């Protein structure tokens, strides 16, 4: 979303500053990259010495971290746009609006509430903005976004499912997720929606989710991926449907993402956004996913693969990832232990 947003605003003629941990050069004269860690309060204070008309915050904070910088962000900018998430919502049989119940407000799971898991953290940070006594904020709640660099399947990133598929290995896919309805929005569409809220007085002190209102089953997402895979690779993605995803999410550490999001049907009403912005169309997921997967497969470059997830999938499918594919001795050992000794525990 961030890359697309910079491009949209640059082409609109805005003067833009982007923070980046690494040194970068811009293709646009009106975009300036500043190297630094935006999690560093000293760096942030120095950056905000110059008053900005708007700040779009793509950072992910713990609630404690956000509380410590909330006033600084609100005091030093004209409009603060906070990237929350539509994962904050509880399950709903009706299309979700911005006023639909949030998990934080309705869940009875005491163990979950003790955590600062992503959906809870975002909801708590939304509350901090509302309690600030200011209204120069806008909360944006995207849901699952995709691009030619991010292609999800259930809770899996492409570094898991697509990497395995390209190497001829099986992907474990839970039936309980396969039949659920989800919403997948092209990252560029979300960025365009954000761009329309910047400087928009109707957006001050308000919350918007920027999602397509069309739903798609995860199984139908897989159908799109299979179509592209057959066309380009000449073979099928090998899928093994299972009843239990627990062995996977236990090692991935995303238990709550599974049970409090991917096991829900998700359908959104985006009329509030349309009421305060000019009309624009969303790319249909079937078209966008096909295009993005084709673009990625034309030059496939993966980030580091997940050692624990591969170990569990290989154990369940009786397949083997080559040790040469796993970086570092420690990760190789961890892979072997998790694959061959499921009841063992190893610490590094």
Secondary structure as the mmCIF struct_conf table of DSSP 4:
data_model
#
loop_
_struct_conf.conf_type_id
_struct_conf.id
_struct_conf.beg_label_comp_id
_struct_conf.beg_label_asym_id
_struct_conf.beg_label_seq_id
_struct_conf.end_label_comp_id
_struct_conf.end_label_asym_id
_struct_conf.end_label_seq_id
HELX_RH_AL_P HELX_RH_AL_P1 UNK A 2 UNK A 11
TURN_TY1_P TURN_TY1_P1 UNK A 12 UNK A 13
STRN STRN1 UNK A 16 UNK A 20
BEND BEND1 UNK A 21 UNK A 22
BEND BEND2 UNK A 27 UNK A 28
TURN_TY1_P TURN_TY1_P2 UNK A 29 UNK A 30
STRN STRN2 UNK A 31 UNK A 35
BEND BEND3 UNK A 36 UNK A 36
TURN_TY1_P TURN_TY1_P3 UNK A 38 UNK A 39
HELX_RH_AL_P HELX_RH_AL_P2 UNK A 41 UNK A 47
TURN_TY1_P TURN_TY1_P4 UNK A 48 UNK A 49
BEND BEND4 UNK A 50 UNK A 50
HELX_LH_PP_P HELX_LH_PP_P1 UNK A 51 UNK A 51
STRN STRN3 UNK A 52 UNK A 57
HELX_RH_AL_P HELX_RH_AL_P3 UNK A 63 UNK A 76
STRN STRN4 UNK A 77 UNK A 83
HELX_RH_3T_P HELX_RH_3T_P1 UNK A 86 UNK A 88
STRN STRN5 UNK A 89 UNK A 89
HELX_LH_PP_P HELX_LH_PP_P2 UNK A 90 UNK A 91
BEND BEND5 UNK A 93 UNK A 94
HELX_LH_PP_P HELX_LH_PP_P3 UNK A 95 UNK A 95
STRN STRN6 UNK A 96 UNK A 96
TURN_TY1_P TURN_TY1_P5 UNK A 98 UNK A 99
BEND BEND6 UNK A 100 UNK A 100
HELX_LH_PP_P HELX_LH_PP_P4 UNK A 101 UNK A 101
STRN STRN7 UNK A 102 UNK A 102
HELX_RH_AL_P HELX_RH_AL_P4 UNK A 103 UNK A 106
HELX_RH_AL_P HELX_RH_AL_P5 UNK A 110 UNK A 114
BEND BEND7 UNK A 115 UNK A 115
HELX_RH_AL_P HELX_RH_AL_P6 UNK A 118 UNK A 130
TURN_TY1_P TURN_TY1_P6 UNK A 131 UNK A 132
BEND BEND8 UNK A 133 UNK A 133
STRN STRN8 UNK A 137 UNK A 140
STRN STRN9 UNK A 144 UNK A 146
BEND BEND9 UNK A 148 UNK A 149
STRN STRN10 UNK A 153 UNK A 153
TURN_TY1_P TURN_TY1_P7 UNK A 154 UNK A 155
STRN STRN11 UNK A 156 UNK A 156
HELX_RH_AL_P HELX_RH_AL_P7 UNK A 158 UNK A 166
TURN_TY1_P TURN_TY1_P8 UNK A 167 UNK A 168
STRN STRN12 UNK A 171 UNK A 174
HELX_RH_AL_P HELX_RH_AL_P8 UNK A 175 UNK A 178
TURN_TY1_P TURN_TY1_P9 UNK A 179 UNK A 179
BEND BEND10 UNK A 180 UNK A 180
STRN STRN13 UNK A 181 UNK A 182
STRN STRN14 UNK A 184 UNK A 186
HELX_RH_AL_P HELX_RH_AL_P9 UNK A 187 UNK A 197
TURN_TY1_P TURN_TY1_P10 UNK A 198 UNK A 199
HELX_RH_3T_P HELX_RH_3T_P2 UNK A 201 UNK A 203
TURN_TY1_P TURN_TY1_P11 UNK A 204 UNK A 205
STRN STRN15 UNK A 206 UNK A 208
BEND BEND11 UNK A 213 UNK A 213
STRN STRN16 UNK A 216 UNK A 217
HELX_RH_AL_P HELX_RH_AL_P10 UNK A 218 UNK A 233
BEND BEND12 UNK A 234 UNK A 235
HELX_LH_PP_P HELX_LH_PP_P5 UNK A 236 UNK A 238
STRN STRN17 UNK A 239 UNK A 242
BEND BEND13 UNK A 243 UNK A 243
HELX_RH_AL_P HELX_RH_AL_P11 UNK A 246 UNK A 252
TURN_TY1_P TURN_TY1_P12 UNK A 253 UNK A 253
HELX_RH_AL_P HELX_RH_AL_P12 UNK A 255 UNK A 257
HELX_RH_PI_P HELX_RH_PI_P1 UNK A 258 UNK A 262
TURN_TY1_P TURN_TY1_P13 UNK A 263 UNK A 263
BEND BEND14 UNK A 264 UNK A 264
STRN STRN18 UNK A 268 UNK A 268
HELX_RH_AL_P HELX_RH_AL_P13 UNK A 271 UNK A 276
BEND BEND15 UNK A 277 UNK A 277
HELX_LH_PP_P HELX_LH_PP_P6 UNK A 281 UNK A 284
HELX_RH_AL_P HELX_RH_AL_P14 UNK A 285 UNK A 297
TURN_TY1_P TURN_TY1_P14 UNK A 298 UNK A 299
HELX_RH_AL_P HELX_RH_AL_P15 UNK A 307 UNK A 317
TURN_TY1_P TURN_TY1_P15 UNK A 318 UNK A 318
HELX_RH_3T_P HELX_RH_3T_P3 UNK A 323 UNK A 325
BEND BEND16 UNK A 326 UNK A 326
BEND BEND17 UNK A 328 UNK A 328
HELX_RH_AL_P HELX_RH_AL_P16 UNK A 329 UNK A 340
TURN_TY1_P TURN_TY1_P16 UNK A 342 UNK A 343
#
